[in-house]
Amino acid sequence: MLSNSWYTARDPRTVTHPDAVPLALEVTDPDSVAAAAREADDVTVLVNNAGGLVQASFLDSPVEDVRREFETNFYGPLNVTRAFVPVIERNGGGHLLNVASALSWAALGGSCSASKAALWSQTNSLRLDLRTRGIRVTGLHVGYVDTDMTSDVTAPKSDPRHVADLALDGIEADAHEVLADDVSRHVKAALAQDVTVQYPVLAG
């Protein structure tokens, strides 16, 4: 019976939910990812929720900072997905949810925006690659969520429980994408318009 609700963290001692089974995972460490896939061998739904917020400047920050953002936000989910796809297949198929961002479509966060745009493209590619292997793929996009990562942000933030509910609804419905707030819906809609709509400064 597939019953475990695995919850990964760099330090599994921080996992305190009574229904969660804690599991150590560092998404940038191939050995850690492989060990997690061996342990969590009953997985049918994989949620890639790890994320970093370096926001390195392409012109002024060390290139290593840009690479660090991509290691967490792009290569991390890819490492985990590649390790768990065989697990999900052995268990009869299932679902992959990649947590991206409204920044996937707005170049306002330097390396963070670029890494999330790359994750969006990765998610679309995986959706095509996995469709014949019994694994559906959903991309989740949202603006700011009220978590420790955004504790210094004063802009409106979504309740993480509400975002989680929408994500689960999306998985249930086999949705290709879930746009969890007005920010993500507005930013994606702007992609169909002239670039100056998204970046008014360019119209000057």
N, C-alpha and C positions, 0 to 999 in steps of 0.2 A: 504494500500500500504506500502511495506517495503522500506523506503526511507532514514532513518537516517544513517549517518556514525558516529557512536560513537567513541570517542577517549578518553581513560582513562588515568588518571595520579593521583599521590598522591595529587597534587595541580592542580585542573582543570583550574586555572587561567593561567597556563603555556601553555594551548592549544590555539593557535592563528590562526590555519589554518581556512580560511573562510568557508570551506565546512565540517568542523568537528563539531560534537556536543560534548562538553566536559562533562566528567563524572568522579567523584571522585572514585578512587579505590586503595585500598591497598591490594595486593594479599595475604598477610600473615594474614589478619584480616578477619575471617569468616563473621562477621557482615557487613563489607564493601563489601565483595564479594556478599553476599545475597542481599544487597541493590542495587548493580549495576545490578544484574540479574532481579530484580523487575522493575527497571527503564527502562532498555534497552530490552523491551519485544518484539522487532521486529527483533532481531538478527537472521541472517541465516549463517553468516560467522564469526567465532571467531578466532582472532589472539592472541596467547599467546606470548607476546614479552617482558614481564618483566624479568629482569635479574640482578643479583648481581655479583660483581667481588671481592670476599674476598681473594681467592687463599691461604687459610690457609694451613699450613704444617701439615701433618698427625702426625708428630713426635714432633714438637716444638710449634705449636700454641695451644691456648686453644680450647678444644673440642667444646665449645660454638660457636667459630668462624666457625667451620665446619658445625654445625647445622644451623647457620644463613644462610650460603650459600645454604644449601638444602631447607630451608624454602622458600627462594625466587625462586630458580631455579628449584626445583622439586615439592615441595608441593604447591607453589603458582599457577603454571599452573594447577595442579591437582584440587585445590580448585575451580578455575575459570571454568574449564571444567565441573566439576560435577554440578556446579550451572547453567551453560548455556546449557547443553545438553537437558534438558526438554524444554527450550525456543526454541531451534533450532528445536526440534521435533514438537512442537506445530505449528511452522511456516512452516511445510512441509519438513523439512530436510535442509541440507546445508553442511558446510565444517568447519573443524578445522585445523588450521595451528599452529604448535608448532615451535618456533624459538629456535634452539639448537646452535650447534657450531662445528667447526672442532675439538675442544677439547673433543667432545663426544668420539673420537677415539684415542686421544693422552693424555697420563697421564703426562702432563707437567705443569699443573696448580693446583696441590694439590686438594683442595676441589672443586674448580671450575670445573676441568676436571671430577671429580667423579660425581658431581651433573648434569653435562651435559650428561654424559654417562647414568645416571639414567633416565634423561628426554628422551633420545633416546629410551631406553627400554620402558618407559611409553608410548611413542608415538606409538611404534610398537604394544603394547598391546591394546591401545585404538583403533587402526586401526582395529584390529580383533573384539573387543567388539562392535564397532559402525557400522560395515559394514552392518548389517541387520536392522539398525535403521535409515537409510537414511542420515547418516552423514559420509562424506569422510574425511580422515585424511592425511595431508601432513607434513613432517618434513623438516624444512629449516636448512641447515648447511652452515656456512661461517666462514672464518678466522676473521681478524680484519675488522671492519666497522668504517668508519670515523664519530664517534659520540663523545659526551662529555665523555663517559666512557673510550674511548681510546685516549683521548687528549694527554696523556704522552707517547704513543706508537710511536716509530720511524719506525717500520716495515711498509711495504706497506699496505694500507687500501682500502677497497672497498667503492665506492660511495653508500650511503644508498638508493638513488633513484634507482640505478641500481639493488640493491638487492631486493628492494620492487617490481620492475617490474618483476623480475624473480620469486618472490614468487607468485605474482598474476597470472603469466603465469602457474605456477605449479598448483594453485588452479583450474584454468580454464581447465587444462588438466587432472585433477584428478591424478596428479603425487603422488606416494608414498613419494618420497624424491626429494628435490631440493638442488643440490650442487652448491653454488653460486659463487665459485671462484676456482682457481687452487689449493689453499691450501687445501680446503676441499676435492676436488677430489683426490689429491695426498695422503692425510692422510687416506682416506677411502680405497683406493686401497691397501695401505700397510697392511691392516688387513688380507689380504689373504696370506701374506708372513710370513716368520719366524719372531718372535718377535724381533730378532736382527736387522732386517731391519728398524723397527720403532725406536729402541733404540740401536744404534751402540755400546754404551758403554758396553752393555752386552756381546758383542762378544769378549771382551778382556780376 
